[in-house]
Amino acid sequence: MYIVDDPLLALITRFMGDSQNVAVSDTEFMIRQINAIEDYVGQFPDSERDKRAIEWIAAHAREYRRQWQKKTIAQTLVKVRCLDCPLTGAHSSLHCEIHTFWLSLLQHYIADDISSQEYVESTLKLLSRYKDRLKVGVARNRLKLATPQLEVA
């Protein structure tokens, strides 16, 4: 699925969702949108339907696609597991603490409860809060312990 309407959502998809393997096609979206248009124009006489379809597309198509993308990405990313996260450990839960909090932020962003700036700031705060427990933080701490401190003479 190619996302152009929301740059942040496109970035999230590429980073977390492996957009090459997202099992949702643009064809599915088009079929759903055509069905929505047909439902809308069905209330009008045959002579007005083409005109009404064009009006619907002009008024609603962009927002319809944006909402569909958000919903689809959220449904896809809920199934993604943090494969390299040290916090998953032996837990049987699907998501680590960070991923659980991140999904909550994503849901707020998708529901338009927070802006893209608020989403990014909150995500960075989340990662900062857990940075010492992340794989990179663990490796950094091990390196510090293994490297003898240089004494200045």
DOZA-444499 format. One record per atom (N, C-alpha, C, O): residue in one letter; x, y, z. Coordinates in steps of 0.2 Angstrom, whole numbers, plus 5000, padded with zeros to 4 digits. Example, Ala and Ser with C-alpha at 12.3 -4.5 7.8 and 13.67 -1.06 7.14 Angstrom:
// residues 2
A506649725039
A506249785039
A506649845039
A507149835042
S506449895035
S506849955036
S506450005039
S506750065040
This chain:
// residues 153
M500449945000
M500050005000
M500450065000
M500950075004
Y500350104995
Y500750174995
Y500350224998
Y499850234997
I500750255003
I500450315007
I500750375005
I501350385005
V500350425003
V500550495001
V500250545005
V500550605005
D499650535008
D499250585011
D499550605018
D499450665020
D499950565021
D500150575028
D500950555029
D501050495029
P501350595028
P502050585028
P502250545034
P502750495034
L502050565040
L502150525046
L501950455046
L502350405048
L501350445044
L501050375043
L501550335038
L501650275039
A501750365033
A502150335028
A502850315032
A503050255031
L503150355036
L503750335039
L503650285044
L504050235044
I503050285048
I502950235053
I502850165049
I503150115051
T502550165044
T502450105040
T503050075037
T503150015038
R503450115035
R504150095032
R504550065038
R504950015037
F504550105044
F504950085049
F504750025053
F505149975054
M504050025055
M503849965059
M503449915055
M503449855057
G503149935050
G502749885046
G503049845040
G502649805037
D503649855039
D503949825033
D503449835027
D503149785025
S503349895024
S502849905019
S502949865013
S502449855010
Q503449825012
Q503449775007
Q503049715008
Q502849685003
N502949705015
N502549645016
N501849665019
N501549615022
V501649725019
V500949735021
V500449705016
V500449715010
A500049665020
A499549625016
A498949655014
A498349625013
V498949725012
V498349755010
V498549795004
V499049825003
S498049784999
S498249814992
S497849874991
S497249884994
D498049914986
D497649974984
D497049944981
D496549984981
T497049894978
T496449864974
T495849854979
T495249874978
E496049824985
E495549824991
E495249894992
E494649894993
F495649934993
F495450004995
F494950034989
F494450054991
M495150024983
M494750044977
M494050014977
M493550044976
I494049954979
I493449914979
I492949944984
I492349954983
R493249954990
R492849984996
R492650054994
R492050074996
Q493050094991
Q492850164990
Q492350164984
Q491850204985
I492350124979
I491850114974
I491150094977
I490650124976
N491250044982
N490650024986
N490350084990
N489650094990
A490750124993
A490450184997
A490150234992
A489650264993
I490450244986
I490150294981
I489550264979
I489050304978
E489450204977
E488850174975
E488350174980
E487750184978
D488450164986
D487950174991
D487750244992
D487150254992
Y488150294991
Y487950364991
Y487550374985
Y486950404986
V487750364979
V487350384973
V486750344972
V486250364969
G486650284976
G486050244976
G485450284978
G484850264976
Q485450334982
Q484850374984
Q484650424979
Q484150454980
F484950434973
F484750484968
F484550444962
F484650384961
P484150484958
P483850454952
P484450444947
P484950474948
D484350394943
D484850374938
D485150434934
D485750434933
S484750474932
S485050534928
S485550574932
S485950614929
E485550574939
E485950614943
E486550584946
E487050614949
R486650514945
R487150474948
R487850494946
R488250494951
D487950504940
D488650514938
D488850584941
D489450594943
K488450634941
K488550704944
K488750694951
K489150724954
R488250654955
R488350644962
R488950604964
R489250624969
A489150564959
A489750524961
A490450564960
A490850564965
I490450614955
I490950664955
I490950704961
I491550724963
E490350734963
E490350774969
E490650734975
E490950764979
W490450674976
W490650634982
W491450634981
W491750644986
I491750614976
I492450604975
I492750674977
I493250674980
A492550724974
A492850794975
A492850814983
A493250844985
A492250794986
A492150814993
A492450764998
A492650785003
H492450704996
H492650655001
H493250605000
H493450575005
A493450594994
A493950544992
A494550554996
A494850504999
R494850614997
R495550615000
R495450595008
R495850555010
E494950625011
E494850605018
E494650525019
E494850495024
Y494250505014
Y494150435014
Y494750385014
Y494850345018
R495250405010
R495850375009
R496250375015
R496550335017
R496350435018
R496750455024
R496450415030
R496850385033
Q495850405031
Q495550365036
Q495650295035
Q495750255040
W495550275029
W495650205027
W496350185029
W496550125031
Q496850225027
Q497550215028
Q497750205035
Q498050155037
K497450255039
K497650255046
K497350185049
K497650155053
K496750175048
K496450115051
K496750045049
K496950005053
T496950045042
T497349985040
T497949975043
T498149925045
I498350035043
I499050025046
I498950005054
I499349965056
A498550035057
A498450025064
A498249945065
A498549915069
Q497849915061
Q497649845061
Q498249805060
Q498349755063
T498749825055
T499249785053
T499849795059
T500149745060
L499949855061
L500449855066
L500349825073
L500849815077
V499749815075
V499549785081
V499849715081
V499949685086
K499849685075
K500149615074
K500849605074
K501149555075
V501249665073
V501949665073
V502249655080
V502049685085
R502749615080
R503049595087
R503749625086
R504149625081
C504049655092
C504749675092
C505149615093
C505249595098
L505449595087
L505849535087
L506549545090
L506749495093
D506849605090
D507449615094
D507449655100
D507949675103
C506849665103
C506749705109
C506949655115
C506749605116
P507449685119
P507649645125
P507149645131
P507149605135
L506649685130
L506049685135
L505549625134
L505149615139
T505549595128
T505049545128
T505249485132
T504849445134
G505949465132
G506149415136
G505749355135
G505649325130
A505649325141
A505249255141
A504549265142
A504149225142
H504349335142
H503649345142
H503249315136
H503449315131
S502649295138
S502249265132
S501849315129
S501449305124
S501849375131
S501449435128
S501749445121
S502249435120
L501249475117
L501449485110
L501949545110
L502449545106
H501849595114
H502249655114
H502549675120
H502349655126
C503149705120
C503549725125
C503149795128
C502749815125
E503449815134
E503149875137
E503149935132
E502649975131
I503749945129
I503850005124
I503349995118
I503050045117
H503249935116
H502849935110
H502049945112
H501649975108
T501949925118
T501249935121
T501050005121
T500550035119
F501550045124
F501450115125
F501450145118
F501050195117
W501850125114
W501950155107
W501250145103
W501050185100
L500950085104
L500350075100
L499850115103
L499350135099
S499850135109
S499350175112
S499450245109
S498950285107
L500050275109
L500150335105
L499950335098
L499650385096
L500050275095
L499850275088
L499050275087
L498850305083
Q498750245092
Q498050245092
Q497750315093
Q497250335089
H498050355097
H497850425098
H498050465092
H497650515090
Y498550455089
Y498750485082
Y498250475077
Y497950515073
I498050415076
I497550385071
I496850415072
I496550435068
A496750425079
A496050455080
A496050525080
A495550555082
D496650555078
D496650635078
D496650665085
D496450725085
D496750625090
D496850655097
D497450695098
D497450745102
I497950675094
I498650715095
I498850725088
I498750695083
S499250775087
S499550795081
S500150755079
S500350715084
S500450765073
S501050725072
S501650745076
S502050705078
Q501650815077
Q502150835081
Q502150805089
Q502650785091
E501550805091
E501450775098
E501650705098
E501850675103
Y501450675093
Y501550595092
Y502350585092
Y502550545096
V502650625088
V503450615088
V503750635094
V504150595097
E503550695097
E503850705104
E503750655109
E504150635113
S503050635109
S502950575114
S503350515113
S503550485118
T503350495107
T503750435105
T504450445107
T504750395110
L504750505106
L505450515108
L505550515115
L506050485118
K505050535119
K505050535126
K505050465129
K505350445133
L504650425125
L504550355127
L505150315126
L505450285131
L505550325121
L506150295119
L506650315124
L507150275126
S506650385126
S507150405131
S507050375137
S507550365141
R506450365139
R506350335146
R506550265146
R506750245152
Y506550235141
Y506750165141
Y507450145138
Y507650095137
K507850205136
K508450195132
K508950145135
K509350115132
D509050145142
D509550105145
D509350035145
D509749985146
R508650015144
R508449945143
R508349925136
R508249865135
L508449965131
L508449945124
L509149915122
L509649915126
K509049875117
K509649835115
K510249875114
K510849855116
V510249935111
V510749985111
V511050005117
V511650005118
G510650015122
G510850035129
G511149985132
G511649995136
V510949925132
V511249865135
V511949855132
V512449845136
A512049855125
A512649855122
A513149905124
A513749895126
R512949965125
R513350025127
R513650015134
R514150025135
N513149995138
N513349975145
N513849925146
N514349925150
R513749865142
R514249815142
R514949835139
R515449815142
L514949875134
L515549905131
L515949945137
L516549945137
K515549985140
K515850035145
K516249985151
K516750005153
L515849935153
L516149885158
L516749855155
L517249835159
A516749835149
A517349795146
A517949835144
A518449805143
T517849895143
T518349945141
T518649975147
T518350005151
P519349965149
P519649995154
P519650065153
P519850095148
Q519550105159
Q519650175159
Q520350195158
Q520750175162
L520450245154
L521150275153
L521250325158
L520850365160
E521850315161
E522050365166
E522450415163
E522850405159
V522250475165
V522650535163
V523250545167
V523150555173
A523850545165
A524450555169
A524650625170
A525150645173
